Amino acid sequence: MLFGILCWSGCRPSVELSEQAVSLPLLKRDPAENGQDADCWPGWRGRNGSGIAPAGSPATQFSAGEGFRWKVEVPGQGNSSPVVWGNLVLLTSALDHTDPPTLAILAFDRSDGTELWRAEAGRATGRTHKKNGYASATVATDGRRIYAFFGGTGLFCYDFSGKQLWQAELGDLDHQWGSAASPVLYDNLVIQLCDAQHVSYIAAFDKLSGQPVWRTERSSYGCWSTPVLVEAKAGDSLRTELVVNGAASSEKDGRVIIAYNPNDGRELWRVRGTTNLVTPTPVTSGNLVYCTSGRNGPTFAIRPGGTGDVTDTHVVWKQRRGGPYIPSAVAYRNRLYLVNDTGVLACYNAGDGTRIWRERLRGNFSSSLVAADGRIYAIGERGAVYVFAAADEFKLLAKNDLDEPCLATPAIADGDLFSRTERHLYCIPGNKPEDSRTTSDNAVSQPAPEEPPRKASSEPSGVTVAVPAASKDTWPLFRGDPQATGVARSVLPEKLELLWTFSTDDAGFESTAAIAEGTVFAGSTDGNLYTLDLTDGSKKWAFSTELGFVASPAVRNGLVYIGDSDGRFHCVDGNTGQSKWHFDAEAEINSGANFHQDNVLFGSQDGMLYCLAAEDGKVVWKYESEDQIRCFPTISGGHTFVAGCDGRLHVIDLIEGKQVAAVDLEGPTGSTPAVLGSVAYVGTEGNAFFAVDWQAAKMLWTYENPKRGFPFRSSAAVTPDVVVVGSRDKLVHAIDPKDGRSQWTFTTRGRVDGSPVIVGRRVFVGSADGRLYALDLRTGRKIWQFEAGGAILASPAVAAGRLVIGTDDGNLYCFGEQ
């Protein structure tokens, strides 16, 4: 490698540069801040160990005595970080009621901090260091299972109820300072670094069974870093690499960073020159991997994708000094931020390693840095939380005190900061992603319109209150949440059993049920809105109309909102079935309701989108389209979205009901648009399914079945990785959200008008052939099916470990585990 000299004054330069080094500008927004899966923090330092929250704005002012939503005592001892998924916050702990301590996973309720369950894994083995402990590794989850590493005690897998599914024996992993590397999930594998004092290796296990898949020996006697996955260009192709930051060796040339093939464990490349003992996790940004090590050791910026020893060819820049011994860095908005163990904080240009500034914080540091909304959070060992700006000059925004030792790295989910101290777990509320008004650098071509001034009695700008969304125990809206993503928060058992069936005599259930407060609300075409006990299906009450219901009910604050086929929109007491008020539209109502602030929204076949006061049904505003509105009005980011029979996607301001944008969909539709960030996904009667950038008012891509052109009447279920939608071509389609390419299709025996729901790694969808299917989300492989008999036109509702779905012949089924 040809190194230039950044500066020279008679001493050896601190920065070694290659010809590949390029100074990078400070970004206003990091590529990792994409809003995807912002409500979860699935493993050590979030997604792929980055330490960056995809969206949301954590609080800057709080303390041990105020500013938190809840604070609970954590039993036992541990330095693992919180993991957040759905309604669970997960920690590991060494419970000291035994000697040696009993190792366990603790699950807390995200809403109030209540301990929901604990799963004991066995007794601790081997030695450890007092600053490490036996519960230092953070769990990892894919939303279906939880994986935990406890050193020589083993690698464990649990379901979301705390039931142990398997255990993998790892052998003698004794080390005088213990173990610390967290599990890494890749495809169908869980990968674990197992460095020890005498025999070290890295190994992969099957996620479902725990059976070993590959194992690669390592010439190391100690590394406490968690590996990261990197997408790299190797020649003309792309490949995934697993980078491990360091391997301890008595030989200088054996102190190396190594990249492995995660599919088979084969070594791909290595870089020499780390210190002997390495703890920090590598971080990635752009096309570089950043590895730090040592007490005042080196920092490397490496271009992945090489083969063999790439020390002289792929190191883009190297800082000879300044690396931390314990805390991991954060690569954020083209800057690399480091804090070392003694509190020296530094900011480097991520492209060429130039140091931009350096400051000293008071105290010692073991917790790693995390970043969100233009801020960096650094927690000292005595509980001081420093918040500073991610900028090219140091600006301390706040210093908060949690008043007790803290070695664990915090987690950020939906803007909430979860921090573990020596004795407590805190949930410190922030602003959710949908509340943020920040926009990416690429969104300047079509700036969002200014919102009109709000009345003094309104909520603060950008804040939405009292909007129901799917939780583990509720499914209050047609597609679960206001954005209509169709993604469940509840976990379903691996094997579903039919728990109960409710039947009507001469009508059907064509709309999706709602679930709240242990009650199922289901509208029938026989003219009744039924309320059933979720546990056993027993009827509580029925609310009757003349022409029946094809719209889905919506539930909020103990009230049920639903429109009927006669054009009357009802507000009903959820406990008694008594009418609170009603509003008469001019035509049949097929649209389920949604909520914004204190208002309820729904569409009608009279072409109107109505916004009524939820308390008394008075009109707040009306928006008129040129044809029927049959879809659920999706709400996201201060706007509501409706796709109409006029063939357009309408984007409407929620305050005054004014149109912000309209996009031509080339055909009429009754499908509900699913909105994720700035993209709306919707199908039409014109045989096409679209991804629409609603901010720029343009099509991103179009998906069609080239062999059989049939309408898309199903609404899509969307995640950042996949869009799943049904069609009248008797297929369930999985589409890549980035480019609209097909990932897989599944063939049914009838049209698929019902909308799919994603539950963990499964897709549940019904079709007109009378079958309810469970499909593997990644491959489309059928896992399970149920013969319902009557056609399924509705979407599943999933909550509290139950799935509820109806058929057009009058049966409502509930599945779960006995």
C-alpha positions in Angstrom: 0.0 0.0 0.0 1.3 3.4 -0.9 1.0 5.7 2.1 1.0 9.4 2.0 1.7 11.7 5.0 -1.0 13.8 6.5 1.4 15.9 8.5 5.2 15.8 9.2 7.1 17.6 11.9 10.1 15.3 12.4 8.0 12.7 14.2 6.3 9.6 12.7 2.8 10.7 11.4 -0.2 9.6 13.3 -2.2 8.9 10.2 -1.2 6.6 7.3 -3.1 7.2 4.1 -3.5 5.2 1.0 -4.3 6.6 -2.4 -7.9 5.4 -1.8 -8.5 7.8 1.1 -10.9 10.6 0.3 -12.2 13.2 2.6 -16.0 12.9 3.0 -18.6 15.7 3.7 -20.7 15.6 6.8 -24.1 14.3 6.0 -27.4 15.7 7.3 -28.7 12.1 7.5 -27.0 8.7 7.7 -27.9 6.0 5.2 -28.8 3.8 8.2 -31.4 6.3 9.2 -33.9 4.9 6.8 -36.8 4.5 9.1 -36.9 0.7 8.6 -37.8 -1.4 11.7 -37.3 1.6 13.9 -39.5 0.1 16.6 -37.0 -2.7 17.4 -33.4 -3.1 18.5 -32.8 -6.8 17.7 -29.3 -7.5 19.0 -26.0 -6.0 20.3 -26.0 -2.4 19.2 -29.1 -2.7 17.1 -28.9 -3.7 13.4 -25.6 -5.3 12.6 -23.8 -3.8 15.6 -24.0 -0.3 14.1 -25.3 1.6 17.2 -27.5 3.8 15.0 -31.2 4.1 15.4 -33.0 4.0 12.1 -35.4 6.8 13.1 -36.8 8.4 16.2 -35.5 11.2 18.5 -34.4 10.1 22.0 -34.7 12.5 24.9 -31.7 14.7 25.8 -32.8 15.6 29.4 -33.4 13.0 32.1 -32.0 11.7 35.4 -32.3 8.9 37.9 -35.3 10.7 39.4 -37.2 12.1 36.5 -37.7 12.0 32.8 -38.3 8.2 32.4 -41.5 6.3 31.5 -40.5 3.6 33.9 -37.6 2.3 36.0 -37.4 -1.2 37.4 -35.0 -3.2 39.4 -33.1 -5.9 37.5 -32.5 -9.1 39.5 -28.9 -10.5 39.5 -25.9 -9.1 37.8 -25.1 -8.5 34.1 -23.6 -6.1 31.6 -25.5 -7.2 28.5 -27.4 -4.6 26.6 -31.2 -4.4 26.2 -32.8 -5.9 23.1 -36.3 -4.7 22.1 -38.8 -6.5 20.0 -42.5 -6.1 20.0 -43.6 -5.6 23.5 -40.5 -7.3 25.1 -37.3 -5.8 26.4 -34.8 -8.6 26.9 -31.7 -8.8 29.1 -29.4 -11.6 30.4 -28.5 -11.9 34.0 -26.5 -14.0 36.4 -28.9 -14.6 39.3 -26.8 -14.7 42.4 -29.1 -16.8 44.6 -26.8 -19.8 43.7 -23.1 -20.3 43.6 -22.0 -20.4 40.8 -24.8 -18.1 39.7 -27.8 -19.3 37.6 -27.8 -17.7 34.1 -31.1 -16.4 32.7 -32.9 -14.4 30.1 -35.3 -11.8 31.6 -38.2 -10.4 29.6 -39.8 -7.1 30.6 -43.0 -5.6 29.3 -42.0 -2.6 27.1 -45.1 -0.6 28.1 -44.6 -0.6 31.9 -41.4 -2.5 32.8 -43.2 -5.5 34.4 -41.1 -8.6 34.4 -43.1 -11.0 32.2 -40.9 -14.1 32.4 -37.5 -15.4 33.0 -35.8 -18.4 31.4 -33.0 -20.1 33.2 -30.2 -21.6 31.2 -28.1 -23.3 33.9 -25.1 -22.6 36.1 -22.2 -20.4 35.1 -18.9 -22.2 34.3 -15.3 -21.1 34.2 -13.7 -17.8 35.3 -14.6 -14.2 34.5 -13.5 -10.6 35.3 -15.5 -8.4 37.6 -16.0 -5.8 34.8 -17.2 -8.5 32.5 -19.3 -11.0 34.5 -21.2 -14.1 33.4 -24.0 -12.2 31.6 -22.1 -9.9 29.3 -23.2 -11.1 25.9 -26.4 -9.5 24.5 -29.1 -11.8 23.1 -30.1 -11.7 19.4 -33.6 -12.2 18.0 -35.2 -12.5 14.5 -38.7 -11.9 15.9 -39.5 -15.6 16.2 -36.7 -16.9 18.5 -34.3 -15.5 21.0 -30.6 -16.6 21.0 -28.4 -16.3 24.0 -24.7 -17.1 24.6 -23.4 -17.9 28.1 -19.8 -18.9 27.4 -19.0 -22.5 28.4 -22.6 -23.0 29.6 -23.7 -23.1 26.0 -25.6 -21.4 23.2 -29.4 -21.4 23.8 -32.6 -20.8 21.8 -35.9 -19.8 23.3 -39.3 -18.8 21.9 -41.1 -15.6 22.9 -42.8 -17.2 25.9 -39.4 -18.2 27.4 -39.7 -21.8 26.4 -36.3 -23.4 25.6 -36.2 -24.8 22.1 -32.6 -26.1 22.0 -29.2 -25.9 23.5 -25.8 -26.2 21.8 -22.8 -27.5 23.8 -19.7 -25.4 23.0 -17.0 -27.1 25.0 -14.5 -25.6 27.4 -14.4 -21.9 26.8 -12.6 -21.0 30.0 -10.7 -17.7 30.0 -9.5 -15.7 33.0 -11.5 -12.7 31.7 -14.6 -14.7 30.6 -16.6 -14.4 27.4 -18.5 -11.5 25.9 -19.2 -12.0 22.1 -22.9 -11.8 21.2 -24.6 -14.1 18.7 -24.9 -13.0 15.1 -27.9 -14.0 12.9 -27.4 -14.7 9.2 -30.0 -16.3 6.9 -30.9 -19.6 8.7 -27.7 -19.6 10.9 -26.8 -18.3 14.3 -23.0 -17.6 14.4 -21.0 -17.5 17.6 -17.4 -16.4 18.2 -15.9 -18.8 20.9 -12.5 -17.5 21.7 -10.9 -19.1 24.9 -7.6 -19.3 26.6 -6.6 -22.7 25.0 -9.0 -23.6 22.1 -10.7 -20.9 20.1 -13.1 -21.2 17.1 -16.0 -19.5 15.4 -19.0 -21.7 14.6 -22.5 -21.6 12.9 -25.6 -23.5 14.1 -28.9 -24.1 12.4 -31.4 -21.5 13.8 -34.3 -24.0 14.0 -32.6 -27.1 15.4 -29.3 -25.9 16.9 -27.4 -28.5 14.9 -23.8 -27.4 14.0 -23.4 -26.3 10.4 -19.7 -25.3 10.3 -16.8 -24.7 12.6 -13.5 -22.9 11.9 -10.6 -23.1 14.3 -8.9 -19.8 15.3 -5.2 -19.3 16.4 -6.3 -17.0 19.1 -6.3 -17.0 22.9 -8.8 -14.2 23.4 -11.2 -11.9 21.5 -14.3 -10.3 23.1 -15.6 -8.6 19.9 -18.9 -9.4 18.3 -18.6 -10.1 14.5 -20.4 -7.9 12.0 -21.8 -8.8 8.5 -20.6 -6.7 5.5 -21.8 -6.6 1.9 -18.7 -6.4 -0.2 -17.8 -6.2 -3.9 -15.4 -9.0 -4.8 -14.5 -8.7 -8.4 -17.7 -8.3 -10.4 -19.9 -9.9 -7.8 -21.3 -9.1 -4.4 -20.8 -11.3 -1.3 -21.5 -11.2 2.4 -18.5 -11.3 4.7 -18.3 -11.9 8.5 -15.7 -9.6 10.0 -14.1 -10.4 13.4 -12.1 -7.6 14.9 -9.0 -9.3 16.3 -7.3 -12.5 17.3 -4.9 -12.6 20.3 -1.5 -14.1 19.6 2.0 -14.1 21.1 3.2 -13.5 17.5 2.9 -10.0 16.2 1.7 -11.2 12.8 -1.0 -13.3 14.5 -2.8 -10.2 15.8 -5.2 -9.9 12.9 -8.6 -8.8 11.7 -10.2 -11.7 9.8 -13.2 -11.9 7.4 -15.0 -15.2 7.0 -17.5 -16.6 4.6 -20.7 -16.8 6.8 -22.0 -19.7 4.7 -19.2 -22.1 5.3 -16.7 -20.4 7.7 -13.9 -20.2 5.2 -11.4 -17.4 5.8 -11.6 -14.8 3.1 -9.0 -12.1 4.1 -7.0 -10.8 7.0 -5.3 -7.5 8.0 -2.4 -7.5 10.4 -1.6 -5.0 13.1 -4.2 -4.9 15.9 -3.2 -5.0 19.6 -3.1 -8.3 21.4 -6.5 -8.1 23.2 -9.5 -6.8 21.3 -13.0 -6.0 22.5 -14.6 -3.3 20.3 -17.0 -4.4 17.6 -16.2 -3.4 14.0 -18.6 -0.8 12.4 -19.4 -0.3 8.8 -20.3 2.8 6.7 -20.4 3.1 3.0 -17.9 0.7 1.6 -15.5 0.6 4.5 -15.1 -1.4 7.8 -13.7 0.4 10.8 -11.8 -1.7 13.4 -10.4 -0.2 16.6 -8.3 -1.9 19.3 -6.2 -1.6 22.3 -5.5 0.9 25.0 -4.5 3.8 22.7 -4.2 1.2 19.9 -4.7 1.6 16.1 -7.8 2.3 14.2 -8.2 0.8 10.7 -10.4 1.7 7.8 -10.5 -1.3 5.5 -12.1 -1.9 2.1 -13.6 -5.4 2.2 -13.8 -7.8 -0.7 -10.2 -8.9 -0.8 -8.5 -12.3 -0.7 -5.7 -13.5 1.6 -3.5 -11.0 3.5 -4.7 -7.6 2.3 -2.8 -5.4 4.8 -0.9 -3.7 2.0 -3.8 -3.4 -0.5 -7.1 -2.8 1.3 -6.3 -0.6 4.3 -7.6 2.8 3.2 -6.3 4.7 6.2 -4.9 3.9 9.6 -4.7 5.9 12.8 -1.7 4.6 14.8 -3.0 5.7 18.2 -6.1 6.6 20.0 -8.2 3.4 19.8 -10.3 2.3 22.8 -9.8 -0.9 24.8 -13.5 -1.6 25.6 -16.1 0.9 24.0 -17.1 0.4 20.3 -17.1 3.3 17.9 -20.0 4.6 15.9 -19.6 5.5 12.2 -22.3 8.1 11.6 -23.0 10.6 8.9 -19.5 10.2 7.4 -17.8 10.7 10.7 -16.2 8.1 13.0 -16.7 8.9 16.7 -14.6 7.2 19.4 -14.5 7.4 23.1 -11.7 5.6 24.9 -11.7 4.1 28.4 -10.4 7.3 30.0 -13.0 9.5 28.5 -11.0 10.9 25.5 -13.6 11.6 22.8 -12.6 12.1 19.2 -14.3 12.7 15.8 -12.6 11.6 12.6 -13.4 12.1 8.9 -14.5 8.6 8.0 -13.1 8.9 4.5 -9.4 9.8 5.2 -9.0 9.5 9.0 -8.4 13.2 9.6 -9.0 14.1 13.2 -11.6 16.9 13.3 -11.8 17.4 17.0 -10.9 15.9 20.4 -12.4 16.5 23.8 -12.2 14.9 27.2 -15.3 13.7 29.2 -15.1 13.2 32.9 -14.7 9.6 34.1 -14.0 6.2 32.7 -16.1 4.5 29.9 -17.0 0.9 29.0 -20.4 1.5 27.4 -20.3 1.9 23.6 -21.5 4.9 21.7 -25.0 5.0 20.1 -26.4 7.6 17.7 -29.9 8.9 16.8 -31.3 12.1 15.2 -28.0 13.9 14.9 -26.9 13.2 18.4 -24.4 10.8 20.0 -25.0 9.2 23.5 -22.0 8.3 25.7 -22.5 6.7 29.1 -19.7 6.8 31.7 -19.0 4.0 34.2 -20.5 6.1 37.0 -23.8 6.7 35.2 -23.2 10.1 33.6 -24.9 10.2 30.2 -23.3 12.7 27.8 -25.3 13.8 24.8 -23.4 15.7 22.1 -24.1 16.9 18.6 -22.9 14.8 15.6 -21.1 17.8 14.1 -17.7 19.0 13.0 -17.3 21.0 16.2 -17.8 19.6 19.7 -21.1 20.7 21.2 -22.3 19.2 24.4 -26.1 19.2 24.5 -26.7 17.7 27.9 -25.2 15.8 30.8 -27.5 13.5 32.7 -26.9 11.4 35.8 -28.3 8.0 36.4 -26.6 7.9 39.8 -25.2 4.3 39.7 -22.5 2.4 37.8 -23.2 1.6 34.2 -21.2 -0.6 31.9 -24.0 -1.7 29.5 -24.6 0.0 26.1 -28.1 1.4 25.7 -30.8 0.5 23.1 -33.0 2.8 21.1 -36.4 1.8 19.7 -39.2 4.1 18.4 -37.2 7.0 19.9 -37.2 5.5 23.4 -33.9 5.0 25.1 -33.5 1.8 27.1 -30.5 1.9 29.5 -29.3 -0.7 32.0 -27.4 0.3 35.0 -25.9 -1.8 37.8 -29.3 -2.3 39.4 -32.0 -0.9 37.2 -33.5 -0.8 33.7 -34.8 2.5 32.4 -37.2 3.3 29.6 -36.7 7.0 28.8 -39.4 8.2 26.3 -38.5 10.1 23.2 -40.3 11.0 20.0 -41.4 8.2 17.7 -40.1 8.1 14.0 -43.5 9.2 12.6 -43.2 12.3 14.8 -39.9 13.4 13.3 -39.9 16.2 10.8 -36.4 15.6 9.5 -36.0 14.6 5.9 -33.3 12.9 3.9 -30.9 14.8 1.7 -32.6 13.2 -1.3 -36.1 14.6 -0.5 -35.4 18.2 -1.5 -36.8 17.8 -5.1 -40.4 17.9 -3.7 -40.5 19.6 -0.3 -43.3 18.7 1.9 -46.0 21.4 2.1 -46.1 23.6 5.2 -48.7 22.6 7.7 -51.2 25.3 8.6 -51.1 26.7 12.1 -52.7 24.6 14.8 -55.1 25.9 17.3 -53.8 26.5 20.8 -55.7 23.5 22.1 -54.1 21.1 19.6 -51.2 18.9 20.3 -47.6 20.1 19.6 -46.6 20.0 15.9 -45.5 16.6 14.7 -47.0 14.6 17.7 -49.8 12.2 17.3 -51.7 11.1 20.4 -54.1 8.3 21.3 -53.6 6.5 17.9 -54.1 2.7 18.4 -51.6 0.4 16.7 -51.1 -3.3 16.9 -49.4 -4.5 20.1 -48.9 -8.0 21.3 -52.4 -8.0 22.8 -54.4 -5.9 20.3 -55.3 -5.6 16.7 -57.4 -2.5 16.7 -57.5 -1.5 13.0 -58.1 -3.2 9.7 -54.3 -3.8 9.0 -53.2 -3.6 12.6 -51.5 -0.2 12.6 -52.3 3.3 11.1 -49.8 2.8 8.4 -51.6 -0.4 7.2 -48.3 -2.5 7.2 -50.1 -5.7 8.1 -47.3 -6.8 10.4 -48.3 -8.4 13.7 -46.5 -7.6 17.0 -47.8 -10.7 18.7 -46.0 -14.1 18.4 -47.9 -17.2 17.3 -47.0 -20.7 18.3 -45.1 -22.8 15.9 -48.0 -25.3 15.7 -51.4 -23.7 15.5 -54.5 -25.4 16.9 -58.1 -24.5 16.3 -59.3 -23.2 19.7 -63.0 -22.2 18.9 -65.4 -21.5 16.1 -68.3 -19.0 16.1 -71.0 -19.5 13.5 -73.9 -17.4 12.1 -76.9 -19.0 10.4 -77.3 -17.4 7.0 -74.6 -14.8 6.4 -70.8 -14.4 6.4 -67.8 -12.6 7.8 -66.2 -10.7 4.9 -64.3 -8.1 6.9 -61.3 -8.3 9.2 -62.0 -8.6 12.9 -60.6 -6.3 15.5 -59.1 -7.5 18.8 -58.8 -5.4 22.0 -59.2 -6.0 25.8 -59.5 -9.7 25.3 -62.5 -9.3 23.0 -63.0 -10.0 19.3 -65.2 -7.5 17.3 -66.5 -8.9 14.0 -69.0 -7.4 11.6 -71.2 -9.8 9.7 -73.4 -9.5 6.6 -76.3 -10.7 8.6 -76.6 -7.2 10.1 -74.8 -7.8 13.4 -71.6 -6.6 14.9 -70.6 -9.4 17.2 -68.4 -9.2 20.3 -66.8 -12.5 21.4 -64.5 -13.5 24.3 -61.1 -14.1 22.8 -60.5 -17.0 25.2 -63.5 -19.2 24.3 -65.5 -17.5 21.6 -68.6 -17.0 23.8 -70.8 -14.1 22.7 -70.9 -11.0 24.9 -73.3 -8.8 22.9 -74.4 -8.0 19.3 -75.2 -4.6 17.7 -77.7 -4.8 14.9 -78.3 -2.9 11.7 -80.5 -3.6 8.7 -78.1 -4.3 5.8 -75.0 -5.7 7.6 -71.3 -4.9 7.7 -68.5 -5.4 5.1 -66.3 -2.8 6.7 -63.9 -3.7 9.4 -64.4 -2.3 13.0 -61.9 0.0 14.6 -61.5 0.1 18.4 -60.2 3.0 20.6 -60.6 3.9 24.2 -63.4 1.4 24.8 -65.4 2.5 21.8 -66.0 0.6 18.5 -66.3 2.5 15.2 -67.8 0.9 12.1 -69.7 1.7 9.0 -72.5 -0.4 7.5 -73.9 -1.2 4.1 -76.7 1.3 4.4 -74.2 4.2 4.7 -74.5 4.8 8.4 -71.3 5.1 10.5 -71.7 4.0 14.1 -69.9 4.6 17.4 -70.7 1.9 19.9 -69.8 1.3 23.5 -67.4 -1.6 23.5 -68.6 -3.0 26.8 -72.4 -2.8 26.4 -73.1 -2.5 22.7 -75.1 0.7 23.2 -75.0 3.3 20.4 -73.1 6.5 21.3 -73.8 8.3 18.1 -74.1 7.7 14.3 -73.4 9.7 11.2 -75.2 9.2 7.8 -73.0 9.1 4.7 -74.6 9.2 1.2 -73.7 5.6 0.2 -72.4 2.2 1.4 -69.4 2.2 3.7 -66.7 -0.5 2.8 -63.9 1.4 4.5 -62.5 0.5 7.9 -61.9 3.5 10.2 -58.6 5.0 11.3 -57.8 7.7 13.9 -55.8 10.9 14.0 -55.7 13.0 17.2 -59.3 13.1 18.5 -60.8 12.4 15.1 -62.0 9.3 13.2 -61.6 8.9 9.4 -63.4 6.6 6.9 -64.2 6.6 3.2 -67.6 5.9 1.5 -68.9 4.9 -1.9 -70.2 8.5 -2.2 -66.6 9.4 -3.0 -66.1 11.2 0.3 -63.4 10.8 2.9 -64.9 11.9 6.2 -63.1 13.2 9.2 -65.4 13.3 12.2 -64.9 14.1 15.9 -64.5 10.8 17.6 -66.4 12.0 20.6 -69.7 13.1 19.0 -69.5 12.4 15.2 -69.5 16.1 14.1 -67.8 16.8 10.8 -64.3 18.2 11.1 -63.7 18.1 7.3 -64.7 16.2 4.2 -62.5 15.4 1.2 -64.2 14.7 -2.1 -62.7 12.5 -4.8 -64.2 11.8 -8.2 -65.3 8.2 -7.4 -65.9 5.7 -4.6 -63.4 5.3 -1.7 -63.5 1.7 -0.5 -60.1 1.5 1.1 -59.0 2.0 4.7 -57.4 5.5 5.0 -53.8 5.0 5.9 -52.1 7.5 8.2 -48.5 8.4 8.3 -46.4 11.5 8.9 -49.2 14.1 9.2 -51.0 12.8 6.1 -53.7 10.3 5.2 -53.6 8.2 2.0 -56.5 6.8 0.1 -56.6 4.9 -3.2 -59.9 5.4 -5.0 -62.0 4.1 -7.8 -61.0 7.2 -9.7 -57.6 5.5 -10.3 -55.5 7.9 -8.1 -53.6 7.7 -4.9 -54.6 10.8 -2.9 -52.3 12.3 -0.3 -54.3 14.5 2.1 -53.3 16.8 4.9 -54.8 15.7 8.2 -55.4 19.1 9.7 -57.6 20.7 7.0 -58.3 17.8 4.7 -56.6 19.5 1.7 -55.0 17.5 -1.1 -51.2 17.5 -0.9 -50.6 15.3 -3.9 -52.3 12.9 -6.3 -50.6 10.1 -8.2 -52.1 8.4 -11.3 -52.4 4.6 -10.6 -53.5 3.8 -14.2 -56.6 2.1 -13.0 -59.3 2.1 -10.2 -58.7 0.3 -6.9 -60.3 -0.5 -3.6 -57.0 -1.7 -2.1 -55.5 0.0 1.0 -52.1 1.6 0.4 -49.5 0.4 2.8 -47.1 3.1 3.8 -43.5 2.7 4.9 -41.5 5.9 5.2 -41.9 7.9 1.9 -43.2 4.9 -0.1 -46.8 3.8 -0.5 -47.5 0.3 -1.9 -50.8 -0.3 -3.6 -52.4 -2.6 -6.3 -55.1 -1.8 -8.8 -57.9 -3.4 -10.9 -55.6 -2.7 -13.9 -53.4 -5.8 -13.1 -50.5 -3.8 -11.7 -49.0 -3.3 -8.2 -47.1 0.0 -7.6 -44.5 1.5 -5.3 -45.1 5.2 -5.1 -42.8 7.9 -3.7 -45.6 10.0 -2.3 -43.3 12.9 -1.3 -42.0 13.2 -4.9 -45.4 12.1 -6.3 -43.8 9.6 -8.7 -43.7 5.9 -9.4 -40.7 4.0 -8.2 -41.6 0.7 -9.8 -44.4 -1.4 -11.2 -44.9 -5.1 -10.6 -47.1 -7.3 -12.9 -47.6 -11.0 -13.5 -46.4 -11.3 -17.1 -48.2 -14.6 -17.6 -51.6 -13.9 -16.0 -52.9 -10.4 -15.6 -55.4 -10.2 -12.9 -56.5 -7.4 -10.5 -54.8 -6.8 -7.1 -57.6 -6.4 -4.6 -55.5 -7.6 -1.7 -53.7 -5.0 0.5 -50.0 -5.6 1.0 -48.1 -6.6 4.1 -44.8 -4.7 4.1 -41.4 -4.8 5.9 -38.2 -3.1 4.8 -37.2 -6.4 3.2 -40.3 -7.7 1.5 -43.7 -6.8 0.2 -46.3 -9.6 0.2 -49.6 -9.2 -1.6 -52.3 -11.5 -3.0 -54.0 -11.3 -6.4 -56.8 -12.7 -8.4 -54.3 -14.7 -10.4 -54.5 -17.3 -7.5 -51.0 -16.3 -6.4 -49.4 -14.8 -3.3 -46.5 -12.6 -4.5 -43.4 -11.6 -2.5 -41.7 -8.5 -4.0 -38.4 -6.8 -3.3 -39.4 -3.3 -2.0 -36.2 -1.8 -3.5 -36.7 -2.7 -7.1 -40.0 -4.5 -7.5 -38.5 -7.8 -8.5 -40.2 -11.0 -7.6 -38.7 -12.9 -4.6 -41.2 -15.8 -4.8 -44.8 -16.7 -5.6 -47.1 -19.2 -4.0 -50.0 -20.8 -5.8 -53.4 -21.3 -4.2 -56.5 -22.9 -5.7 -58.6 -19.7 -5.6 -58.3 -16.0 -6.0 -56.5 -14.1 -3.2 -58.6 -11.1 -2.3 -57.8 -11.4 1.4 -54.8 -9.4 2.7 -51.8 -11.2 4.1 -50.4 -10.7 7.5 -46.7 -11.1 8.5 -46.1 -12.7 11.8 -42.4 -13.1 12.6 -41.0 -15.2 9.7 -44.3 -16.4 8.5 -47.0 -15.1 6.2 -50.7 -15.9 7.0 -53.2 -15.5 4.1 -56.6 -16.9 3.1 -58.0 -17.4 -0.3 -61.3 -18.1 -2.1 -60.5 -21.8 -2.1 -61.5 -21.9 1.6 -57.9 -22.4 2.9 -55.9 -20.5 5.4 -52.2 -20.8 4.6 -49.0 -20.2 6.6 -46.0 -19.6 4.3 -42.3 -19.1 5.0 -41.6 -15.4 4.6 -38.2 -15.9 3.1 -39.0 -18.7 0.6 -42.8 -18.8 0.2 -42.8 -22.5 1.1 -46.1 -23.7 2.6 -45.7 -24.5 6.3 -49.3 -25.2 7.3 -52.8 -24.9 6.0 -56.3 -25.1 7.4 -59.4 -26.2 5.4 -62.0 -23.5 6.4 -64.6 -24.4 3.7 -66.1 -21.1 2.9 -64.2 -18.5 0.9 -61.8 -16.3 2.9 -62.1 -12.6 1.8 -60.9 -11.1 5.1 -57.4 -10.5 6.5 -56.3 -12.3 9.7 -56.2 -10.4 13.0 -53.3 -11.4 15.2 -53.1 -10.6 18.9 -52.3 -12.2 22.3 -51.0 -15.3 20.6 -54.2 -15.9 18.7 -55.2 -15.6 15.0 -58.8 -14.8 14.2 -60.3 -15.0 10.7 -63.7 -15.4 9.1 -65.3 -16.9 6.0 -68.1 -15.9 3.7 -70.2 -18.9 4.9 -70.6 -17.5 8.4 -67.7 -19.1 10.4 -65.3 -17.2 12.5 -62.2 -19.2 13.6 -59.7 -18.6 16.3 -56.3 -20.4 16.3 -53.6 -20.6 19.0 -52.1 -23.0 21.4 -54.2 -25.1 23.8 
